[in-house]
Amino acid sequence: MIVTANNKPVGDDYPHFLGVEFDPGWRAARIEQVLGEKERFTVRDMEELQQDNGSLLAKAFIPWFTLLYSDDPWEKVALQTLRKWNWRMDSDSPAALIFHYLLVDLLDMTFGDKLGSAYEGYLGKSNAPLFPHHPLRVRAETRLLQIINEFDSSFWYAEVAQERQRNRLELLQEALTRTMKMIRRVYGDSMLRWAWGKAHQVRFTHPLGAARLVGGFFNRSPLPIGGDATTPNQTCAALSLPPGLVQTIPVYRQVLEVGAWDRAQSVIAGGQSGHPLSRLYDDQVMMWREGVYHLMPWSRPAVEKAMLYRLLLEPPA
């Protein structure tokens, strides 16, 4: 059994250098948890694991929010929703939306006014255009959980501008109040609109999609999706409110059954063709979103049987 998920695969006593940027391990821990639930797995089990939206980070945070009490009716609704939550970042989950707003508010109240200009970098914002996030993003969330778990009072809980100290429960309560005011302002008072997918969406863009008038011809509209940075189904957006478009996704999924290679399955977030007039340009977008795979024949006889087109490249005579 091999589990990676960008986490550090060896202990600190490993003698060889492997790198310095690793995920804190929430995704790997969730994968190990699922793999420990039974002894035998099917291809479908592996497909579901790749799309798993369970967040052990959220599970670790939730007990602290259940300690809160409020007379405000909207805050009561939020707390009750979190108490009943299964800590899954599903696109239709109101609890997932509430949790993420709480998380970003807590990060801001804990680190924002202490780190100043370094705050965005601490949350994982990168200056590299191909890699908008780096692993510090989840490290900040993990460090926040560690502080809340260990300290009833801390310098990190203080409100610097007002020179006001807060304890742990005061911090959590103020974050809840701030969160519910913003959620109601952005999504309205109907809980039917408080779905994680309302905020957590992916847009498939083309290099020509930025062109005026014709951009919509190349791009595919935002789609609500589940997951977050801590789930096996890793889908990351910047830690801001309201959340922006998802910038990191599992572009390609593949499941191989050892010894039965022709039963391999895969799916890509888009399509095989880069030409917007081709039916293969976006034919797998909804398959990818809904967790549907297609067969990927492996042996030559199986490939030729499934083949629709053959492209023959020959040197000039």
C-alpha positions in Angstrom: 0.0 0.0 0.0 1.4 3.4 -1.1 -0.2 6.6 0.0 1.3 10.0 -1.1 -1.1 12.9 -1.6 1.9 15.3 -1.5 2.7 14.5 2.1 6.1 13.6 3.5 6.4 9.9 2.9 9.2 9.2 5.4 10.1 10.2 9.0 12.5 12.9 10.0 15.2 10.2 10.5 15.3 9.4 6.8 18.9 10.0 5.8 18.4 11.3 2.2 17.0 14.7 1.1 13.6 14.5 -0.5 12.5 18.2 -0.4 11.1 20.8 2.0 7.6 21.5 0.7 5.1 18.8 1.8 1.4 18.8 2.6 0.7 18.5 6.3 -0.9 15.1 5.7 -4.7 15.6 6.1 -5.4 14.1 2.7 -3.1 11.2 3.2 -4.6 10.5 6.6 -8.1 10.4 5.1 -6.9 8.0 2.4 -5.3 5.7 5.0 -8.5 5.9 7.0 -10.6 4.7 4.1 -8.1 2.0 3.2 -8.2 0.7 6.8 -12.0 0.2 6.7 -11.9 -3.2 4.9 -9.5 -5.7 3.3 -10.6 -5.9 -0.3 -11.5 -3.1 -2.7 -13.0 -2.9 -6.1 -12.2 -0.5 -9.0 -15.4 1.4 -8.0 -14.0 1.8 -4.4 -10.9 3.4 -5.8 -13.0 5.7 -8.0 -14.9 6.8 -4.9 -11.7 7.3 -2.9 -10.3 9.6 -5.6 -13.5 11.7 -5.3 -13.7 11.6 -1.5 -14.7 14.9 0.0 -14.1 14.0 3.7 -11.9 16.5 5.6 -10.2 15.3 8.8 -9.2 18.9 9.4 -12.8 20.0 9.5 -13.6 17.0 11.8 -10.8 18.2 14.2 -12.2 21.7 14.3 -15.9 21.0 14.7 -15.8 20.1 18.5 -14.7 23.6 19.3 -17.6 25.2 17.5 -20.1 22.9 19.3 -19.1 24.6 22.6 -20.5 27.9 21.4 -23.9 29.2 22.3 -25.7 32.2 20.8 -29.1 33.9 21.1 -28.9 35.1 17.5 -31.2 32.9 15.4 -28.9 32.7 12.4 -25.9 31.8 14.6 -28.1 29.1 16.2 -28.9 27.7 12.8 -25.2 27.7 11.9 -24.2 25.9 15.1 -26.9 23.3 14.7 -25.9 22.7 11.1 -22.2 22.2 12.1 -23.2 19.8 14.9 -25.1 17.6 12.5 -22.3 17.8 9.8 -20.5 14.7 8.5 -17.4 16.9 7.7 -17.7 16.2 4.0 -17.0 19.1 1.6 -19.9 18.2 -0.8 -21.0 20.8 -3.2 -24.6 20.9 -1.7 -23.4 21.1 1.9 -24.4 24.3 3.8 -22.1 23.2 6.7 -19.1 23.2 4.4 -19.8 26.8 3.3 -20.2 27.9 7.0 -17.0 26.1 8.0 -14.9 27.7 5.3 -16.1 31.1 6.1 -15.4 30.5 9.8 -12.0 29.1 8.9 -11.0 32.2 6.8 -12.3 34.6 9.5 -10.4 32.7 12.2 -7.2 32.9 10.2 -7.6 36.6 9.6 -8.4 37.3 13.3 -5.5 35.1 14.5 -2.7 35.9 12.0 -3.9 38.8 9.9 -3.1 41.8 12.1 0.1 40.2 13.5 1.8 39.2 10.2 1.0 42.3 8.2 2.4 42.2 4.6 3.5 38.6 5.2 0.0 37.4 5.8 -1.0 36.5 2.2 2.2 34.5 1.7 1.6 32.7 5.0 -1.8 31.6 3.6 -0.1 30.1 0.6 -0.4 32.8 -2.1 2.4 32.3 -4.6 3.9 34.7 -7.2 4.4 31.8 -9.7 1.7 31.9 -12.4 1.6 28.2 -12.8 1.5 27.5 -9.1 -0.9 30.0 -7.4 -0.7 28.1 -4.1 2.0 26.5 -2.1 1.8 24.1 0.9 2.0 26.9 3.5 -1.7 27.4 2.8 -2.7 24.2 4.7 0.2 24.7 7.2 -1.5 27.9 8.3 -4.8 26.1 8.9 -3.0 23.3 10.7 -1.1 25.8 12.9 -4.4 27.5 13.7 -5.9 24.2 14.9 -2.8 23.5 17.0 -3.0 26.9 18.7 -6.8 26.5 19.4 -6.2 23.0 20.8 -3.4 24.0 23.1 -4.2 27.5 24.4 -7.2 29.0 26.2 -5.4 32.4 26.1 -2.7 33.4 23.6 -1.1 36.4 22.0 -2.5 35.2 18.7 -6.1 35.7 19.9 -5.6 39.5 20.5 -7.1 42.2 18.5 -4.1 44.3 17.9 -5.7 47.5 16.6 -7.9 47.8 19.7 -5.2 46.5 22.0 -7.8 44.0 23.2 -7.1 40.5 24.4 -9.5 37.6 23.7 -9.7 34.1 25.0 -10.3 31.1 22.9 -14.1 31.0 23.1 -14.4 34.8 22.6 -12.3 34.4 19.4 -14.5 31.6 18.1 -17.7 33.5 19.0 -16.7 36.7 17.3 -15.7 34.6 14.2 -19.1 33.0 14.2 -20.8 36.4 14.4 -18.7 37.8 11.6 -19.2 34.7 9.4 -23.0 34.7 9.6 -23.2 38.4 8.8 -21.1 37.9 5.7 -22.9 34.7 4.6 -26.3 36.4 4.9 -25.0 39.5 3.0 -23.6 37.4 0.1 -26.0 34.5 -0.2 -29.2 35.8 1.5 -31.3 34.6 4.4 -32.5 31.3 2.8 -30.4 28.4 3.9 -31.3 26.7 0.6 -28.7 29.0 -0.9 -26.0 28.2 1.6 -24.4 25.5 -0.4 -20.6 25.0 -0.7 -20.9 24.8 -4.5 -22.4 28.3 -4.6 -18.9 29.6 -3.6 -16.6 26.7 -4.7 -16.6 26.6 -8.4 -14.2 25.8 -11.3 -14.1 27.5 -14.6 -12.4 25.8 -17.6 -10.5 28.5 -19.6 -8.7 28.6 -22.9 -5.7 30.9 -23.7 -8.0 32.8 -26.1 -10.8 32.9 -23.5 -9.7 36.4 -22.4 -10.5 37.9 -25.8 -13.4 40.3 -25.8 -16.7 39.2 -27.4 -15.5 35.7 -28.3 -14.1 34.6 -24.9 -17.2 32.7 -24.1 -16.8 30.6 -27.1 -13.6 29.1 -25.7 -14.3 29.0 -22.0 -16.7 26.8 -20.1 -18.9 28.4 -17.5 -18.1 27.9 -13.7 -19.4 24.7 -12.3 -20.0 23.9 -8.6 -17.7 21.2 -7.3 -17.0 19.6 -3.9 -13.7 19.1 -2.0 -11.1 21.5 -0.7 -7.4 21.6 0.0 -7.6 19.0 2.7 -9.7 16.3 1.0 -8.5 13.5 -1.2 -10.5 15.2 -4.0 -8.2 18.2 -3.8 -9.8 21.4 -5.1 -8.2 24.6 -3.9 -9.1 28.2 -4.1 -7.5 31.2 -2.5 -8.3 31.8 1.2 -10.4 34.9 0.7 -14.0 35.9 1.3 -16.1 35.5 -0.7 -14.2 32.6 -2.2 -12.9 33.0 -5.7 -12.7 30.4 -8.4 -11.0 27.1 -7.8 -7.4 27.2 -9.1 -6.1 23.7 -8.3 -8.0 20.5 -9.3 -7.1 16.8 -10.0 -7.0 17.3 -13.8 -6.6 13.6 -14.5 -7.9 10.5 -12.7 -6.9 7.0 -13.4 -7.6 3.6 -11.8 -5.6 0.5 -12.8 -6.3 -3.1 -11.8 -3.1 -4.9 -11.6 -3.1 -8.0 -13.9 -6.3 -6.9 -15.7 -4.8 -3.9 -17.5 -7.6 -3.6 -20.1 -10.1 -2.8 -17.3 -8.2 0.4 -16.6 -10.4 3.5 -16.3 -9.6 7.2 -16.5 -11.2 10.6 -17.0 -9.7 14.1 -17.8 -11.2 17.4 -16.7 -12.0 18.7 -20.2 -11.5 16.7 -23.3 -8.9 15.2 -25.7 -9.1 18.0 -28.2 -8.0 21.6 -27.8 -10.2 22.7 -30.7 -13.4 24.3 -29.5 -15.4 23.1 -32.5 -14.5 19.4 -31.8 -17.0 17.3 -29.9 -14.0 16.1 -27.9 -13.2 19.6 -26.6 -15.3 19.3 -23.5 -17.0 15.9 -23.6 -15.4 14.8 -20.3 -16.1 17.9 -18.2 -19.4 16.6 -16.8 -18.0 13.1 -16.5 -15.1 14.4 -14.4 -17.5 16.5 -12.3 -19.9 13.7 -11.6 -17.3 11.0 -11.0 -17.8 9.0 -14.2 -14.9 7.2 -15.8 -14.4 5.7 -19.2 -12.5 2.5 -20.1 -8.8 3.0 -21.1 -7.8 -0.1 -23.1 -4.2 -1.1 -22.5 -3.2 -4.1 -24.7 -2.8 -3.6 -28.5 -5.8 -5.9 -29.4 -8.0 -4.0 -26.9 -6.8 -0.6 -28.2 -7.5 -1.6 -31.9 -11.0 -2.9 -31.0 -11.9 0.4 -29.3 -10.2 2.6 -31.9 -12.3 5.1 -33.8 -9.6 7.0 -35.7 -6.0 6.3 -36.7 -3.5 9.1 -37.3 -0.5 7.9 -39.4 2.5 10.2 -39.5 5.0 9.5 -42.3 8.2 11.3 -43.2 8.2 13.1 -46.6 9.2 10.9 -49.5 
